[in-house]
Amino acid sequence: TRISSRQNYVSRKVGASPARQGIHIQNCRPQRTSTSKSDLYESRSLTTFDAIQSSTAAMLSRQVFRSLRAAAPQRAAALSVAPVRTFAAAAASEPKAPIAVFGLDGTYATALYTAASKTSTLDATAKELAKLGGILDKDAKLAGILSAPTLTPADKSAIVAELVKQAGASGATLKNFLDTLAENNRLGLLKGVTEKFGQIIAAARGEVEMTVTSAQALDPKTLSRLETAVAKSSYVGQGKKLKVTNAVNPEIVGGLIVEVGDRTIDLSVSARIAKMNKLLTDNL
């Protein structure tokens, strides 16, 4: 009776949940009946289990939070890196000119090479541009017309149409390029573009340009002998092909000036005379 009265007193005093009642009950005096001990042990076990569950849940929550927090920067980094990698891969697949040509005309020539490579019209564009280069070499007045600052949009359109016709261009690559030059007021660069584009094409084909300047035109036999001699020298890389051109310049008096790529061998009479004059001037 005393134990029952004390339990009722504790329940009224605490006014808590059964779990908390169990905590107070276990501090009471041991009950003599086996049933009361079983209830006490069950209450204690439930309380301990609840505590373990709470601590386990808290621990799992902390672990989940940590894993999410650690994964967040990685996902953010992946999202930020992915476009860069895609852009880098696209840039790597961009067709690239085999050599670097300088100047504003070189920039346009390189852009034309890239555009023609993308559209698989490189050979056709090279032929068309070579025709325009030949026309510009023959007609000195045409270069002046292209450079005129007073050209109206209608004039530029008419010039582009005529150039496309003279080049025999069937595709859109050359026309689009000439339209770009006209819009940027750069038609005057066309001659330089044809020369720089020719250098890029020659490098892509493994060709090395050799220009032989003489006072008079050389016969084919002499040119062939020169080509054979230079092809075996260190001036031409292995597997390269020589593209020989004979230029005539009476001012060199005699002898030859051989230009292979970016190297020059001056064997002209005028060069020898200049050296002799320098020696005489220095000694007098």
Backbone hydrogen bonds, N-H to C=O, Kabsch-Sander energy under -0.5 kcal/mol:
donor,donor_aa,acceptor,acceptor_aa,energy
5,S,1,T,-2.5
6,R,2,R,-2.4
7,Q,3,I,-2.4
8,N,4,S,-2.3
9,Y,5,S,-2.2
10,V,6,R,-2.5
11,S,7,Q,-2.3
12,R,8,N,-2.3
13,K,9,Y,-2.5
14,V,10,V,-2.8
15,G,11,S,-2.1
21,Q,17,S,-2.6
22,G,18,P,-2.2
23,I,19,A,-1.3
24,H,20,R,-1.8
25,I,21,Q,-2.3
26,Q,22,G,-1.8
27,N,24,H,-0.9
28,C,25,I,-1.8
37,K,33,T,-1.4
38,S,34,S,-2.3
39,D,35,T,-2.4
40,L,36,S,-2.3
41,Y,37,K,-2.8
42,E,38,S,-2.5
43,S,39,D,-2.6
44,R,40,L,-2.6
45,S,41,Y,-2.7
46,L,42,E,-2.7
47,T,43,S,-2.4
48,T,44,R,-2.6
49,F,45,S,-2.8
50,D,46,L,-2.7
51,A,47,T,-2.2
52,I,48,T,-2.7
53,Q,49,F,-3.0
54,S,50,D,-2.5
55,S,51,A,-2.6
56,T,52,I,-3.0
57,A,53,Q,-2.9
58,A,54,S,-2.4
59,M,55,S,-2.6
60,L,56,T,-3.0
61,S,57,A,-2.5
62,R,58,A,-2.3
63,Q,59,M,-2.4
64,V,60,L,-2.9
65,F,61,S,-2.6
66,R,62,R,-2.6
67,S,63,Q,-2.6
68,L,64,V,-2.6
69,R,65,F,-2.8
70,A,66,R,-2.6
71,A,67,S,-2.1
72,A,68,L,-1.8
74,Q,70,A,-0.8
75,R,71,A,-2.6
76,A,72,A,-2.6
77,A,73,P,-3.0
78,A,74,Q,-2.6
79,L,75,R,-2.5
80,S,76,A,-2.2
81,V,77,A,-2.5
82,A,78,A,-2.3
84,V,80,S,-0.7
85,R,81,V,-2.7
86,T,82,A,-2.3
87,F,83,P,-2.7
88,A,84,V,-2.7
89,A,85,R,-2.5
90,A,86,T,-2.2
91,A,87,F,-2.5
92,A,88,A,-2.2
93,S,89,A,-1.5
94,E,91,A,-1.0
101,V,99,I,-0.5
107,T,103,G,-1.7
108,Y,104,L,-2.0
109,A,105,D,-2.2
110,T,106,G,-2.3
111,A,107,T,-2.0
112,L,108,Y,-2.3
113,Y,109,A,-2.1
114,T,110,T,-2.2
115,A,111,A,-2.3
116,A,112,L,-2.7
117,S,113,Y,-2.1
118,K,114,T,-2.1
119,T,115,A,-1.7
120,S,117,S,-0.9
121,T,116,A,-2.7
125,T,121,T,-2.5
126,A,122,L,-2.2
127,K,123,D,-2.0
128,E,124,A,-2.4
129,L,125,T,-2.6
130,A,126,A,-1.9
131,K,127,K,-1.8
132,L,128,E,-1.7
133,G,129,L,-2.2
134,G,130,A,-2.0
135,I,131,K,-2.1
136,L,132,L,-2.4
137,D,133,G,-1.8
138,K,134,G,-1.6
139,D,135,I,-2.1
140,A,138,K,-0.7
143,A,139,D,-0.7
144,G,140,A,-1.0
145,I,141,K,-2.0
146,L,142,L,-2.3
147,S,143,A,-1.3
148,A,145,I,-1.2
151,L,148,A,-0.9
156,K,152,T,-2.6
157,S,153,P,-2.2
158,A,154,A,-2.1
159,I,155,D,-2.5
160,V,156,K,-2.7
161,A,157,S,-2.2
162,E,158,A,-2.0
163,L,159,I,-2.6
164,V,160,V,-2.5
165,K,161,A,-1.8
166,Q,162,E,-2.7
167,A,163,L,-2.2
168,G,164,V,-0.8
168,G,165,K,-0.6
169,A,164,V,-1.9
176,N,172,A,-2.6
177,F,173,T,-1.9
178,L,174,L,-2.7
179,D,175,K,-2.6
180,T,176,N,-1.9
181,L,177,F,-2.2
182,A,178,L,-2.4
183,E,179,D,-2.6
184,N,180,T,-1.8
185,N,182,A,-1.3
186,R,181,L,-3.5
189,L,186,R,-1.8
190,L,187,L,-1.8
193,V,189,L,-2.5
194,T,190,L,-2.3
195,E,191,K,-1.7
196,K,192,G,-2.6
197,F,193,V,-2.8
198,G,194,T,-1.7
199,Q,195,E,-1.6
200,I,196,K,-2.0
201,I,197,F,-2.5
202,A,198,G,-2.3
203,A,199,Q,-2.1
204,A,200,I,-2.3
205,R,201,I,-1.8
206,G,203,A,-0.9
207,E,202,A,-3.7
208,V,241,K,-3.7
210,M,243,K,-2.8
211,T,259,E,-2.4
212,V,210,M,-0.6
212,V,245,T,-3.2
213,T,211,T,-0.6
213,T,257,I,-2.9
214,S,247,A,-2.4
215,A,255,G,-0.6
223,L,219,D,-2.0
224,S,220,P,-2.4
225,R,221,K,-2.1
226,L,222,T,-2.2
227,E,223,L,-2.5
228,T,224,S,-2.3
229,A,225,R,-2.1
230,V,226,L,-2.6
231,A,227,E,-2.2
232,K,228,T,-1.1
233,S,230,V,-1.3
236,V,233,S,-1.0
240,K,237,G,-1.8
241,K,206,G,-2.8
243,K,208,V,-2.7
244,V,242,L,-0.6
245,T,210,M,-2.5
247,A,212,V,-2.3
247,A,245,T,-0.6
249,N,214,S,-2.9
249,N,247,A,-0.5
252,I,249,N,-1.7
253,V,250,P,-1.8
254,G,252,I,-3.0
256,L,267,L,-0.7
257,I,213,T,-1.9
258,V,265,I,-2.8
259,E,211,T,-2.6
259,E,257,I,-0.6
260,V,258,V,-0.5
260,V,263,R,-2.1
261,G,209,E,-2.2
261,G,259,E,-0.6
263,R,260,V,-2.2
265,I,258,V,-3.4
266,D,264,T,-0.6
267,L,256,L,-2.6
267,L,265,I,-0.9
269,V,252,I,-0.6
269,V,254,G,-3.0
270,S,252,I,-1.8
270,S,254,G,-0.5
272,R,268,S,-1.6
273,I,269,V,-2.7
274,A,270,S,-2.1
275,K,271,A,-2.1
276,M,272,R,-2.5
277,N,273,I,-2.6
278,K,274,A,-2.0
279,L,275,K,-2.4
280,L,276,M,-2.4
281,T,277,N,-2.4
282,D,278,K,-2.6
283,N,279,L,-1.8
284,L,280,L,-1.3
